[in-house]
Amino acid sequence: MFTASSDIQKIQVVLYQRVSAIDCNWRDQSNWSAIMTLLHDFADELRPLNIDLQVLTDEAQMVVRGYGDVLNSIRLRYPPAGFSNACLGHIIGTSFNRDLADDLRRGINRLLFAPETIEPVGSDKVVCHNCGCGC
């Protein structure tokens, strides 16, 4: 939740290591350098609002068999809204066009400006992606 104050709000985008499944023909087609540029530019956009967007990598590994697993390998952390380590798939629900840049922007905006629209943990509307985030 964004509050109009001088306090800097911190949100973290955490990228887990992605390992392609050996028994799967699906390959991640995402342009990761473009994704990193987007996140850098988005951080610049949020800075005047006193929001510090940080991009971190984590050594945890996720086996990727499809786009849903890519979403699971990206975690958003924003404790002021009650989300300490939610996967991007939990935040956005369905990806409409499998555009990772669009999904990231949508997820970050939703978490920052409309966290009440995210299904709570334990809700029967949450579709579990079996990523270990607790949903």
Backbone hydrogen bonds, N-H to C=O, Kabsch-Sander energy under -0.5 kcal/mol:
donor,donor_aa,acceptor,acceptor_aa,energy
2,F,112,L,-0.6
5,S,3,T,-1.6
9,Q,7,D,-0.5
9,Q,50,N,-3.0
11,I,52,D,-2.3
12,Q,77,R,-2.4
13,V,54,Q,-3.2
14,V,12,Q,-0.6
14,V,75,R,-3.3
15,L,13,V,-0.5
15,L,56,L,-3.0
16,Y,14,V,-0.7
16,Y,73,S,-3.2
17,Q,58,D,-0.5
17,Q,60,A,-2.6
19,V,17,Q,-0.5
19,V,62,M,-2.9
21,A,64,V,-2.1
24,C,21,A,-1.1
32,W,30,S,-1.2
35,I,31,N,-1.9
36,M,32,W,-2.3
37,T,33,S,-2.0
38,L,34,A,-2.5
39,L,35,I,-2.5
40,H,36,M,-2.2
41,D,37,T,-2.7
42,F,38,L,-3.0
43,A,39,L,-2.2
44,D,40,H,-1.7
45,E,41,D,-1.9
46,L,42,F,-2.0
47,R,43,A,-1.6
49,L,46,L,-1.7
50,N,47,R,-2.2
51,I,46,L,-1.5
52,D,9,Q,-3.4
52,D,50,N,-0.5
53,L,51,I,-0.8
54,Q,11,I,-2.8
54,Q,52,D,-0.6
56,L,13,V,-2.9
56,L,54,Q,-0.5
58,D,15,L,-2.4
62,M,17,Q,-2.9
64,V,19,V,-3.0
65,R,63,V,-0.6
69,D,66,G,-0.7
70,V,66,G,-1.3
71,L,67,Y,-2.2
72,N,68,G,-1.9
73,S,69,D,-1.3
74,I,71,L,-1.2
75,R,14,V,-2.9
75,R,73,S,-0.5
76,L,86,A,-3.2
77,R,12,Q,-2.5
78,Y,76,L,-0.5
78,Y,83,F,-3.7
81,A,78,Y,-1.9
82,G,79,P,-2.0
83,F,78,Y,-1.5
84,S,82,G,-0.6
86,A,76,L,-1.7
88,L,71,L,-1.2
88,L,74,I,-2.6
90,H,87,C,-0.7
91,I,87,C,-1.6
92,I,88,L,-2.6
93,G,89,G,-1.9
94,T,92,I,-0.5
96,F,94,T,-0.6
100,L,98,R,-0.7
103,D,99,D,-2.8
104,L,100,L,-2.7
105,R,101,A,-2.3
106,R,102,D,-2.5
107,G,103,D,-2.5
108,I,104,L,-2.8
109,N,105,R,-2.4
110,R,106,R,-2.3
111,L,107,G,-2.4
112,L,108,I,-2.5
113,F,109,N,-3.0
114,A,110,R,-2.0
117,T,114,A,-2.1
118,I,115,P,-1.6
123,S,120,P,-2.1
126,V,123,S,-0.9
128,C,126,V,-0.7
